[in-house]
Amino acid sequence: MSTRPCKGRIAAFSTEDGIIEAHQPSSVSGLRFSISARSGGTAILDFTDLRPRPLAIDVAQAIRRLSEIGGPLGARTTVKAYANAIPIFFDFLASEASSLTMTSEIEAKHIDKFEDWLDAKGKSRVHAFTLLSKIVLVFREISAEHPDRVSQSLRDRLRYTSARAFERPCPRDAYSPYVARQLRDAARADVATLMRRIDSCLPEALAAHADPTIRQRALAVSEAVVRRGFLPRTDQATSSLYSALYSRGLPTTALREGIYSRFYLMVHDLPPLLTLLSLDTGLEIECVKTLKIDCLTNASAGTATLSYMKRRAHGHAQKTMRVRDGGPTTPGGLIRAITEMTRTARQFHPTDALFVFYHSCGFHSVVRHPKLTLSQWITRHSIVDDEGRPLTLLLSRLRKTHKALWYLKTGGHMTRFAVGHSIDVAAQHYADIPSLRPLHETTVVEALEDAIRPAAKVMTAPVLIANESAADPQRSTPLHEDSHIAPTDIQDVWLASCSGFYKSPFSKSGAPCSHPFWGCLDCRNAVISERKLPAILGFLDFIVAQRTALGAADWAAKFGHVHARITRQVLPSFSAEVIAAARASLASDPPQMYLPPETTQ
């Protein structure tokens, strides 16, 4: 065989090769039908009770078209959401416009009245807007397909959803670290138990049973399951085992599920698996449900690339992320463990979905919302919320919980926190949530304290001079050390003398001080001598008199600090004789009062 490459040839196509057959949507003539959604399985819709019937048929056809390839209704849950909104609009028509018989009779006023009707029913603005948007989209589809069936006023009204201001919904909150730790511990314990369970072949009660007949028939059922996947109730091996247990008075409840659970994942195994994967990876729960068995690639250095599909990413549905890949406690190891545990089920239910489980006499690969199994799992592990009440687990909050924990780990550093998002999106959708608000408020308080503490340390040290001959620095009594004031630097202000009027901590260097009035009592440049005591005593009398004009809380907030400054630090630095002389000087020749407008109100 020659190793030389073969000569290629130019590819040629005929005209017929480029012809694509037009898609023929199935028409809807009845009002009970099913829609095979592109994701999530089949949705069954029943509009047989809706009146008027012509309008119901138009609406059903519109939903069918919206669910086709390229339409906005790609998931089964979205189709069901529209199917649930339609009867609400028909209830409104029955109560407010019962005379309508055709689609063409609906006017713009009916859409506006429907919005008012929702408000009267107590719907929140967010919920009402959601319902209204679905009705508007359905009528837009009817207008596009059958323009003659939509009135002109309704066609004009369909240009917008609502004339009212849009109200943003409350952001979905994260669970606290306390709840997240409970969920993670319970999920890991269940996963470890699950892996040991599937490794065994028979339930322990049957494998170790003393009766050889029961052991033999149980082994026959196990071998039949290996060959055939699952057995109907009429199967001979199953009936023989049931008869043997029943004749001996032994329980037969959930016998087949107990045997099947040794080979397959069961529906009650989904909550811990979904919870652990979402908490550890931060994936949206709908992305976790649609993972494939080949989602892990490029494993190296203890990590692997996880490929997943995010349908609501608008043109960028296929996404990847790096995850830890090691033992079953890592996301990569858990996905490999699930793939191995579902290997037997794939022999009887071929699919590339990661989750293949047994439920209700059959295999399933579409994971829907396991509400009942979630509540049972929470009850079994006694998981409680922060108030000690039984937790109501919403899987959609797990991604926010993962993000909140990462936010705490990064200390709020947005560059490190914004993984997979822009900083603006990460801040708005994942950092600004109620559970992180106490952290933000504490951070603001600490920042303000950090800002005030150095200033307070510097500015709470005026120089107190007990004798007017303070030109000698050794005769001064500063409240802080290293205070060396040259007499030529001192300028006279109202409550004190200033040693740095153009070097104020409240203004730029070289600019005059911008802080008026009693701020001098907190300034490092202030020099308080006997000559300033009459002004200080006069101001003290003023703030004491304000006790009767202001409430205790208001007075403390406005004058409490400066009152304590004067009575506890300034006056005790002078002798009683000096203060008495200042009192006499104040009575005989009161200094001119400089009071800003707010102190006289």
C-alpha positions in Angstrom: 0.0 0.0 0.0 1.4 3.3 -1.1 1.9 6.0 1.5 1.6 8.8 -1.1 -1.5 10.9 -0.6 -4.4 10.4 -3.1 -5.2 13.1 -5.5 -8.4 14.9 -4.6 -11.2 16.0 -6.9 -13.3 19.1 -6.9 -16.7 18.7 -5.2 -19.7 19.3 -7.5 -23.3 20.0 -6.5 -26.4 19.9 -8.5 -29.2 22.4 -8.3 -31.4 20.0 -6.5 -28.9 19.7 -3.7 -29.6 23.3 -2.6 -33.3 22.9 -2.4 -34.6 22.7 1.2 -38.1 21.4 1.7 -40.4 24.0 3.2 -41.4 23.2 6.8 -45.0 22.4 7.0 -46.3 23.2 10.5 -49.0 20.9 11.8 -52.3 22.7 12.0 -54.4 22.8 15.1 -58.1 22.2 14.6 -58.8 20.8 18.0 -58.1 22.3 21.4 -56.4 19.3 23.0 -53.0 18.7 21.6 -49.3 18.1 22.5 -46.2 20.1 21.7 -42.8 18.4 21.6 -40.6 21.1 23.0 -37.0 21.4 21.9 -36.0 21.0 25.6 -37.7 19.3 28.5 -40.0 16.8 26.7 -43.6 17.0 25.6 -46.2 19.5 26.9 -49.9 18.5 26.7 -52.2 21.5 26.3 -56.0 21.4 26.8 -58.0 24.5 25.8 -61.3 22.6 25.3 -63.1 24.6 28.0 -62.2 28.0 26.6 -64.8 30.2 25.0 -65.3 31.7 22.5 -64.0 28.7 20.5 -62.8 30.6 17.4 -60.5 32.7 19.6 -59.3 29.6 21.4 -58.4 28.0 18.1 -56.4 31.1 17.0 -54.6 31.2 20.3 -53.8 27.4 20.2 -52.4 27.8 16.6 -50.3 30.8 17.7 -48.7 28.9 20.6 -48.0 26.0 18.2 -46.2 28.3 15.8 -44.3 30.0 18.7 -43.0 26.6 19.8 -41.6 25.6 16.4 -37.9 25.8 15.5 -36.8 29.4 15.7 -39.7 30.4 18.0 -39.3 31.9 21.5 -40.9 28.9 23.2 -38.1 26.4 23.2 -38.6 24.7 26.6 -41.5 22.7 27.9 -41.7 24.8 31.0 -42.1 28.0 28.9 -44.8 26.4 26.8 -46.6 25.4 30.0 -46.3 28.9 31.3 -48.0 30.3 28.2 -50.7 27.6 28.5 -51.4 28.6 32.1 -51.6 32.3 31.2 -54.2 31.8 28.4 -57.1 30.7 30.6 -56.6 33.7 32.8 -57.2 36.0 29.8 -60.3 34.0 28.9 -61.6 34.3 32.4 -61.3 38.1 32.1 -63.2 38.0 28.8 -65.9 35.9 30.4 -66.4 38.4 33.2 -65.8 41.7 31.3 -66.5 41.1 27.7 -68.8 38.0 27.5 -70.4 39.2 24.2 -67.2 38.6 22.2 -67.4 35.8 19.7 -64.5 36.4 17.3 -60.8 37.3 17.4 -61.5 40.4 15.3 -63.8 41.8 17.9 -61.0 42.3 20.5 -59.9 45.9 20.7 -57.0 47.7 22.4 -59.2 48.6 25.3 -59.6 45.0 26.2 -55.8 44.6 26.7 -55.8 47.7 28.9 -58.8 46.5 30.8 -57.1 43.1 31.3 -54.2 44.9 32.9 -56.5 46.8 35.2 -58.4 43.5 36.0 -55.1 41.8 37.0 -54.4 44.7 39.4 -57.9 44.4 40.9 -57.3 40.7 41.4 -54.3 41.5 43.6 -51.6 40.5 41.1 -48.3 42.2 41.7 -46.9 44.5 39.1 -44.2 42.0 38.2 -46.7 39.1 37.9 -49.2 41.2 36.0 -46.6 42.3 33.5 -45.5 38.7 33.0 -49.0 37.6 32.2 -49.7 40.6 30.0 -46.5 40.1 28.0 -47.6 36.5 27.1 -51.0 37.6 25.9 -49.5 40.4 23.8 -47.0 38.0 22.2 -49.7 35.6 21.3 -51.8 38.3 19.7 -48.7 39.5 17.8 -48.3 36.0 16.4 -52.0 35.9 15.4 -51.6 39.4 13.7 -48.5 38.2 11.8 -50.2 35.0 10.5 -53.7 36.3 10.0 -53.7 40.1 9.7 -57.4 40.1 8.8 -58.3 38.6 12.2 -56.9 41.5 14.2 -58.5 44.9 14.5 -56.5 48.1 13.7 -56.7 49.4 17.3 -55.4 46.1 18.6 -52.6 46.1 16.1 -51.5 49.5 17.3 -51.8 48.4 20.9 -49.5 45.4 20.3 -46.6 47.7 19.6 -45.9 47.9 23.4 -46.6 45.6 26.3 -47.7 48.1 28.9 -47.9 51.9 29.2 -47.1 51.8 32.9 -43.6 52.1 34.3 -41.8 48.8 34.5 -41.2 47.6 38.0 -38.1 45.5 38.5 -38.7 42.2 40.4 -37.0 41.5 43.7 -33.7 39.8 43.0 -33.6 36.1 43.7 -31.7 35.8 47.0 -29.0 33.3 48.0 -29.1 30.9 50.9 -26.9 31.7 53.9 -23.6 29.9 54.4 -25.3 28.0 57.3 -28.0 26.6 54.9 -25.5 26.0 52.2 -23.3 23.9 54.5 -26.3 21.8 55.5 -27.2 21.2 51.9 -23.7 20.3 50.9 -23.1 18.0 53.8 -26.5 16.2 53.2 -25.8 15.9 49.5 -22.3 14.5 49.9 -23.5 11.9 52.5 -26.2 10.8 50.1 -23.9 10.6 47.1 -21.5 8.4 49.1 -24.4 6.1 50.1 -25.6 6.1 46.5 -22.3 4.9 45.2 -22.1 2.1 47.7 -25.7 1.1 47.0 -25.3 0.7 43.2 -22.2 -1.4 43.7 -24.2 -4.1 45.5 -26.6 -6.5 43.6 -29.4 -7.3 46.1 -31.0 -5.5 49.0 -29.2 -6.5 52.2 -32.5 -7.8 53.7 -32.8 -10.3 50.8 -29.1 -11.1 50.3 -28.7 -12.1 53.9 -32.1 -13.7 54.4 -32.0 -17.0 56.2 -34.6 -18.6 54.0 -32.9 -20.2 50.9 -36.1 -19.9 48.9 -36.3 -16.2 49.3 -32.6 -15.8 48.5 -32.9 -17.9 45.4 -36.0 -16.1 44.0 -34.5 -12.7 44.8 -31.3 -13.7 42.9 -33.5 -14.8 40.0 -35.3 -11.4 39.9 -31.9 -9.7 40.1 -30.6 -11.7 37.1 -33.8 -10.9 35.1 -33.3 -7.2 35.8 -29.8 -7.4 34.4 -31.0 -9.1 31.2 -34.2 -7.1 30.6 -33.9 -3.8 32.4 -37.1 -3.7 34.4 -39.8 -6.3 34.9 -43.6 -5.9 34.6 -45.8 -6.8 37.5 -46.9 -9.9 35.7 -43.3 -11.3 35.4 -43.0 -14.8 36.7 -39.8 -14.2 38.7 -41.3 -11.1 40.4 -44.6 -13.0 41.2 -42.7 -15.9 42.7 -40.7 -13.6 45.0 -43.8 -11.7 46.0 -45.6 -15.0 46.8 -42.7 -16.3 48.9 -42.6 -13.1 51.0 -46.3 -12.9 51.3 -46.7 -16.5 52.5 -44.1 -15.9 55.2 -45.7 -12.6 56.4 -42.8 -10.5 55.2 -43.3 -6.9 53.9 -43.4 -6.5 50.1 -43.8 -2.7 50.0 -41.4 -1.1 47.5 -39.8 -4.4 46.8 -39.1 -3.8 43.1 -37.9 -0.3 43.7 -35.5 -1.7 46.3 -34.1 -4.2 43.7 -33.9 -1.6 40.9 -32.1 0.9 43.2 -29.2 -1.5 43.1 -28.8 -1.0 39.4 -30.2 2.4 38.5 -30.6 5.9 39.8 -34.0 6.5 41.3 -36.0 9.7 41.2 -35.3 10.4 44.9 -31.6 10.3 44.1 -31.9 13.5 42.0 -32.1 16.2 44.7 -28.6 15.5 46.3 -27.0 15.2 42.8 -28.6 18.4 41.4 -27.9 20.3 44.6 -24.2 19.3 44.9 -23.5 20.0 41.2 -25.1 23.4 41.3 -23.5 24.4 44.6 -20.0 23.3 43.5 -20.1 24.6 39.9 -22.5 27.6 40.1 -24.3 26.4 37.0 -28.0 27.3 36.5 -30.2 24.4 37.6 -31.6 24.1 34.0 -28.0 23.7 32.7 -27.3 21.0 35.3 -30.4 19.1 34.2 -29.3 19.1 30.6 -25.7 18.0 31.0 -24.4 15.3 28.6 -22.2 12.3 29.3 -19.4 13.8 27.2 -19.5 17.2 28.9 -16.0 16.8 30.4 -13.0 17.3 28.1 -9.4 18.5 28.3 -8.6 17.1 31.7 -5.2 18.3 33.1 -3.7 19.4 36.4 -6.7 18.4 38.4 -9.2 20.4 36.3 -11.3 19.7 33.3 -13.4 21.7 30.8 -17.2 21.4 31.5 -19.3 22.0 28.4 -23.0 22.9 29.0 -25.9 24.5 27.2 -27.5 27.7 28.4 -30.6 28.1 26.2 -31.4 31.6 27.4 -28.0 33.0 26.4 -29.5 34.3 23.1 -27.2 33.0 20.4 -24.4 31.9 22.8 -26.0 28.8 24.2 -22.9 26.5 24.1 -20.6 27.5 27.0 -17.7 26.0 28.9 -16.0 26.5 32.2 -13.1 24.9 34.1 -14.0 22.8 37.1 -12.1 20.7 39.5 -11.6 17.1 38.5 -10.6 14.5 41.0 -12.5 12.4 43.5 -16.3 12.3 43.8 -16.3 15.3 46.0 -15.2 17.4 43.0 -17.6 18.4 40.2 -15.6 16.5 37.6 -15.4 13.4 39.7 -19.1 13.5 40.5 -20.0 13.7 36.9 -17.8 10.7 36.1 -19.4 8.8 39.0 -22.9 9.6 37.7 -21.9 8.5 34.2 -20.7 5.2 35.7 -23.8 4.7 37.8 -26.1 5.2 34.8 -24.1 2.9 32.5 -26.5 -0.1 33.0 -29.6 2.1 32.5 -28.2 3.3 29.1 -28.3 -0.2 27.8 -32.1 -0.2 27.9 -32.6 3.6 27.4 -30.0 4.8 24.9 -29.4 8.6 25.4 -26.5 11.0 25.8 -28.1 12.7 28.8 -26.2 12.6 32.0 -29.1 11.8 34.2 -30.9 8.5 33.3 -33.1 7.2 36.2 -35.8 4.7 36.9 -39.3 5.9 37.9 -42.8 4.6 37.5 -42.0 1.4 35.6 -39.8 3.1 33.1 -36.5 5.0 32.4 -36.4 8.7 32.0 -33.7 11.1 30.9 -35.6 14.4 31.2 -35.3 15.9 34.7 -38.3 18.1 35.6 -38.9 19.9 38.9 -38.8 17.2 41.6 -40.9 19.2 44.1 -42.1 16.2 46.2 -38.7 14.5 46.3 -37.1 17.8 47.3 -39.4 18.2 50.3 -38.9 14.6 51.2 -35.1 15.0 51.0 -35.2 18.1 53.2 -37.4 16.4 55.8 -35.2 13.3 55.8 -32.1 15.3 56.7 -33.9 17.8 58.9 -32.5 20.8 57.0 -33.7 24.1 58.5 -33.4 27.8 57.5 -31.7 30.5 59.5 -34.8 30.9 61.7 -34.9 27.1 62.5 -37.9 26.4 60.3 -37.9 23.5 57.8 -36.3 24.7 54.6 -38.2 25.2 51.4 -35.6 24.4 48.9 -35.6 26.2 45.6 -33.0 24.8 43.2 -33.0 28.1 41.3 -31.4 29.8 44.3 -28.4 27.5 44.4 -26.5 29.4 41.7 -26.9 32.6 43.7 -25.7 30.8 46.8 -22.6 29.6 45.0 -22.0 33.2 43.8 -22.6 34.6 47.3 -20.1 32.2 48.8 -17.5 33.1 46.2 -18.2 36.8 46.9 -17.4 36.2 50.6 -14.3 34.2 49.7 -12.9 37.0 47.4 -13.8 39.6 50.0 -16.0 41.5 47.4 -13.1 42.0 45.0 -15.1 42.5 41.8 -12.3 41.6 39.4 -11.9 38.2 41.0 -15.6 37.8 41.7 -16.8 38.5 38.1 -16.1 35.1 36.6 -18.0 34.6 33.4 -19.7 38.0 33.6 -18.9 41.6 33.2 -18.3 43.5 36.4 -21.5 45.4 35.9 -23.6 42.3 35.5 -21.9 40.5 38.4 -22.4 43.5 40.7 -26.1 44.1 39.7 -27.3 40.5 39.6 -25.1 38.5 42.0 -23.5 41.0 44.5 -26.5 43.3 45.1 -28.7 40.7 46.7 -30.5 40.8 50.1 -28.3 38.2 51.8 -25.2 40.2 51.1 -26.7 43.5 52.2 -25.6 43.1 55.9 -22.0 42.5 54.7 -22.2 45.7 52.5 -23.6 47.8 55.4 -20.9 46.5 57.7 -18.2 47.3 55.2 -19.6 50.8 54.8 -19.6 51.3 58.6 -16.1 50.0 58.9 -14.9 52.2 56.1 -16.4 55.3 57.7 -14.9 54.3 61.0 -11.5 53.8 59.4 -11.8 57.2 57.7 -13.0 58.9 60.9 -10.5 57.2 63.3 -7.3 58.8 61.9 -9.0 62.2 61.6 -10.3 61.9 65.2 -6.9 60.9 66.4 -5.4 63.9 64.8 -8.1 66.5 65.2 -9.1 65.8 68.8 -5.9 67.4 70.1 -6.2 71.2 70.5 -3.4 72.9 72.5 -4.6 74.2 75.8 -2.6 77.1 77.3 -3.3 77.7 80.9 -1.4 81.0 80.9 -1.4 83.8 78.4 2.4 83.8 78.5 2.3 80.7 76.3 4.8 82.1 73.9 7.1 79.9 75.8 6.3 76.4 74.6 7.4 74.9 77.9 4.5 76.8 79.6 1.9 75.2 77.3 -0.1 72.1 78.3 -0.9 70.2 75.0 -3.3 67.3 74.9 -0.9 65.5 72.6 2.8 65.2 72.3 5.2 66.8 69.8 3.2 70.1 69.8 5.7 72.9 68.9 4.0 76.2 68.1 5.8 79.3 67.1 4.1 82.5 68.5 4.3 84.1 65.0 2.1 81.4 63.5 -0.9 82.0 65.8 -3.9 83.7 64.3 -7.0 84.7 66.3 -10.3 83.1 65.6 -13.5 83.0 67.7 -13.4 80.1 70.1 -9.6 79.6 69.9 -6.4 80.8 68.3 -5.3 79.0 65.2 -1.7 77.9 64.7 -2.2 76.9 61.0 -5.0 78.9 59.4 -3.6 78.1 56.0 -2.7 74.5 56.9 -6.1 73.4 57.9 -6.9 69.6 57.9 -10.3 70.6 56.4 -8.9 72.4 53.4 -6.1 72.1 50.9 -2.7 73.3 51.9 -2.3 77.0 51.3 -6.1 77.7 51.4 -7.8 79.3 54.4 -9.6 77.1 56.8 -13.1 76.3 55.5 -14.5 74.8 58.8 -16.4 77.3 60.7 -17.7 77.8 64.3 -17.0 75.1 66.9 -15.0 72.9 64.6 -12.0 74.6 66.2 -12.5 72.5 69.3 -11.7 69.4 67.3 -8.8 70.8 65.3 -5.2 70.0 65.8 -4.3 73.7 64.9 -6.4 75.2 67.7 -4.7 77.0 70.6 -7.0 77.7 73.5 -5.9 80.2 76.1 -7.4 82.1 79.0 -8.3 84.9 76.6 -10.7 82.6 74.8 -12.5 81.3 77.9 -15.2 83.9 78.0 -16.3 83.1 74.4 -16.2 79.4 75.2 -18.2 79.8 78.3 -20.7 82.0 76.4 -21.1 79.3 73.8 -21.4 76.7 76.6 -24.3 78.6 78.1 -25.9 78.7 74.6 -25.8 75.0 74.0 -27.0 74.3 77.6 -30.0 76.5 76.9 -30.8 74.6 73.8 -31.7 71.5 76.0 -35.1 73.0 76.5 -35.7 73.8 72.8 -34.5 70.4 71.4 -35.4 66.9 72.3 -32.8 64.9 74.2 -31.9 62.8 71.1 -31.7 65.8 68.8 -29.7 67.8 71.3 -27.2 64.9 71.8 -26.8 64.5 68.1 -26.2 68.2 67.6 -24.3 69.4 70.7 -23.4 66.3 72.7 -19.9 66.0 71.4 -18.9 69.7 71.7 -20.5 69.9 75.2 -18.4 66.9 76.3 -15.3 68.5 74.7 -15.7 71.7 76.7 -16.8 70.2 80.0 -14.4 67.3 80.1 -11.3 68.5 78.3 -11.1 72.3 77.9 -12.4 73.6 81.3 -10.7 71.0 83.5 -7.3 72.3 82.1 -7.8 75.7 83.8 -8.0 76.5 87.5 -11.2 77.5 89.2 -9.9 81.1 89.7 -9.3 81.5 85.9 -12.7 80.1 85.1 -14.3 82.4 87.7 -12.5 85.4 86.2 -13.7 84.4 82.7 -17.2 84.2 84.0 -17.0 87.7 85.4 -15.5 89.0 82.1 -18.4 87.3 80.2 -21.0 89.0 82.5 -19.4 92.5 82.2 -18.3 92.5 78.6 -19.8 89.6 76.7 -17.9 88.8 73.5 -19.7 89.1 70.2 -21.5 85.8 69.4 -20.8 84.1 66.1 -23.6 81.7 65.5 -24.5 80.1 62.2 -28.1 80.1 61.1 -28.8 76.5 62.0 -28.0 77.2 65.7 -30.6 79.9 66.0 -33.5 77.8 64.7 
